[in-house]
Amino acid sequence: MSLDTQTAKTPLQLTPGAIKELKKLMDQQELAEGFGVRVGVEGGGCSGMSYILGFDQKKDGDQEFDVEGIRIFMNKTHGLYLAGMVVDYKSGLDARGFVFENPNATSTCGCGSSFSA
């Protein structure tokens, strides 16, 4: 573990369902060394901001966290929007995919992937 990796306190949580699905996807993708999961925000979406969740390598300005053996990369400036967020994975008949529960969102859209803060 490198010195810049923080494992004691992560700004977000992954549920057991999200961890299981991310590990499955990582195995399927056969990711090269150095890849992890990027979590962040970007402008856009029907409520003003959208979530980012995908595989990427660490970039300048990123914080790195370890959640159950999954490397999480997040730009330091996104922490304001993501602190306390819970990422879950739903696999039911009515909903399938990653779900973001963000206590910082002042409003969300119907699809659940866009918010305003």
Contacts in CASP RR format, 6 or more apart in sequence:
PFRMAT RR
TARGET T0000
AUTHOR 0000-0000-0000
METHOD contacts of the structure
MODEL  1
MSLDTQTAKTPLQLTPGAIKELKKLMDQQELAEGFGVRVGVEGGGCSGMS
YILGFDQKKDGDQEFDVEGIRIFMNKTHGLYLAGMVVDYKSGLDARGFVF
ENPNATSTCGCGSSFSA
1 7 0 8 1.000
1 66 0 8 1.000
2 64 0 8 1.000
4 63 0 8 1.000
4 64 0 8 1.000
5 64 0 8 1.000
5 65 0 8 1.000
5 66 0 8 1.000
6 63 0 8 1.000
6 64 0 8 1.000
6 65 0 8 1.000
7 65 0 8 1.000
7 66 0 8 1.000
10 65 0 8 1.000
10 66 0 8 1.000
10 67 0 8 1.000
10 72 0 8 1.000
11 63 0 8 1.000
11 65 0 8 1.000
11 74 0 8 1.000
11 79 0 8 1.000
11 82 0 8 1.000
11 83 0 8 1.000
11 84 0 8 1.000
11 85 0 8 1.000
12 39 0 8 1.000
12 72 0 8 1.000
12 74 0 8 1.000
12 82 0 8 1.000
12 83 0 8 1.000
12 84 0 8 1.000
12 85 0 8 1.000
12 86 0 8 1.000
12 87 0 8 1.000
13 67 0 8 1.000
13 84 0 8 1.000
13 85 0 8 1.000
13 86 0 8 1.000
13 87 0 8 1.000
14 22 0 8 1.000
14 67 0 8 1.000
14 68 0 8 1.000
14 70 0 8 1.000
14 72 0 8 1.000
14 86 0 8 1.000
14 87 0 8 1.000
15 86 0 8 1.000
15 87 0 8 1.000
15 88 0 8 1.000
15 89 0 8 1.000
17 88 0 8 1.000
17 89 0 8 1.000
18 87 0 8 1.000
18 88 0 8 1.000
18 89 0 8 1.000
18 98 0 8 1.000
19 67 0 8 1.000
19 68 0 8 1.000
19 70 0 8 1.000
20 89 0 8 1.000
21 89 0 8 1.000
21 91 0 8 1.000
21 97 0 8 1.000
21 98 0 8 1.000
22 37 0 8 1.000
22 70 0 8 1.000
22 89 0 8 1.000
23 70 0 8 1.000
25 55 0 8 1.000
26 35 0 8 1.000
26 36 0 8 1.000
26 37 0 8 1.000
26 55 0 8 1.000
26 70 0 8 1.000
29 55 0 8 1.000
31 55 0 8 1.000
34 57 0 8 1.000
34 58 0 8 1.000
34 71 0 8 1.000
35 55 0 8 1.000
35 56 0 8 1.000
35 57 0 8 1.000
35 71 0 8 1.000
36 55 0 8 1.000
36 56 0 8 1.000
36 57 0 8 1.000
36 58 0 8 1.000
36 70 0 8 1.000
36 71 0 8 1.000
36 72 0 8 1.000
36 73 0 8 1.000
37 53 0 8 1.000
37 54 0 8 1.000
37 55 0 8 1.000
37 56 0 8 1.000
37 70 0 8 1.000
37 71 0 8 1.000
37 72 0 8 1.000
37 73 0 8 1.000
38 52 0 8 1.000
38 53 0 8 1.000
38 54 0 8 1.000
38 55 0 8 1.000
38 56 0 8 1.000
38 72 0 8 1.000
38 73 0 8 1.000
38 74 0 8 1.000
39 51 0 8 1.000
39 52 0 8 1.000
39 53 0 8 1.000
39 54 0 8 1.000
39 72 0 8 1.000
39 73 0 8 1.000
39 74 0 8 1.000
39 78 0 8 1.000
39 82 0 8 1.000
39 87 0 8 1.000
40 51 0 8 1.000
40 52 0 8 1.000
40 53 0 8 1.000
40 74 0 8 1.000
40 75 0 8 1.000
40 78 0 8 1.000
40 81 0 8 1.000
40 82 0 8 1.000
41 49 0 8 1.000
41 50 0 8 1.000
41 51 0 8 1.000
41 52 0 8 1.000
41 78 0 8 1.000
41 81 0 8 1.000
41 82 0 8 1.000
42 49 0 8 1.000
42 50 0 8 1.000
42 52 0 8 1.000
43 49 0 8 1.000
43 50 0 8 1.000
44 50 0 8 1.000
44 114 0 8 1.000
45 109 0 8 1.000
45 113 0 8 1.000
45 114 0 8 1.000
46 109 0 8 1.000
46 110 0 8 1.000
46 111 0 8 1.000
46 114 0 8 1.000
47 105 0 8 1.000
47 107 0 8 1.000
47 108 0 8 1.000
47 109 0 8 1.000
47 114 0 8 1.000
47 115 0 8 1.000
47 116 0 8 1.000
48 114 0 8 1.000
48 115 0 8 1.000
48 116 0 8 1.000
49 81 0 8 1.000
49 114 0 8 1.000
49 115 0 8 1.000
49 116 0 8 1.000
49 117 0 8 1.000
50 113 0 8 1.000
50 114 0 8 1.000
51 100 0 8 1.000
51 113 0 8 1.000
51 114 0 8 1.000
51 115 0 8 1.000
53 87 0 8 1.000
53 98 0 8 1.000
56 73 0 8 1.000
57 73 0 8 1.000
58 64 0 8 1.000
58 71 0 8 1.000
58 73 0 8 1.000
59 73 0 8 1.000
59 75 0 8 1.000
61 75 0 8 1.000
61 76 0 8 1.000
62 73 0 8 1.000
62 74 0 8 1.000
62 75 0 8 1.000
62 76 0 8 1.000
63 73 0 8 1.000
63 74 0 8 1.000
63 75 0 8 1.000
63 76 0 8 1.000
64 71 0 8 1.000
64 72 0 8 1.000
64 73 0 8 1.000
65 71 0 8 1.000
65 72 0 8 1.000
65 74 0 8 1.000
66 72 0 8 1.000
74 82 0 8 1.000
80 104 0 8 1.000
80 117 0 8 1.000
81 102 0 8 1.000
81 104 0 8 1.000
81 117 0 8 1.000
82 102 0 8 1.000
82 104 0 8 1.000
83 104 0 8 1.000
84 102 0 8 1.000
84 103 0 8 1.000
84 104 0 8 1.000
85 100 0 8 1.000
85 101 0 8 1.000
85 102 0 8 1.000
85 103 0 8 1.000
85 104 0 8 1.000
86 100 0 8 1.000
86 101 0 8 1.000
87 98 0 8 1.000
87 99 0 8 1.000
87 100 0 8 1.000
87 101 0 8 1.000
88 98 0 8 1.000
88 99 0 8 1.000
88 101 0 8 1.000
89 97 0 8 1.000
89 98 0 8 1.000
89 99 0 8 1.000
90 96 0 8 1.000
90 97 0 8 1.000
90 98 0 8 1.000
90 99 0 8 1.000
91 97 0 8 1.000
99 112 0 8 1.000
100 112 0 8 1.000
100 113 0 8 1.000
100 115 0 8 1.000
102 108 0 8 1.000
102 115 0 8 1.000
104 117 0 8 1.000
105 115 0 8 1.000
105 116 0 8 1.000
105 117 0 8 1.000
106 115 0 8 1.000
106 116 0 8 1.000
106 117 0 8 1.000
107 115 0 8 1.000
107 116 0 8 1.000
108 114 0 8 1.000
108 115 0 8 1.000
108 116 0 8 1.000
109 115 0 8 1.000
END
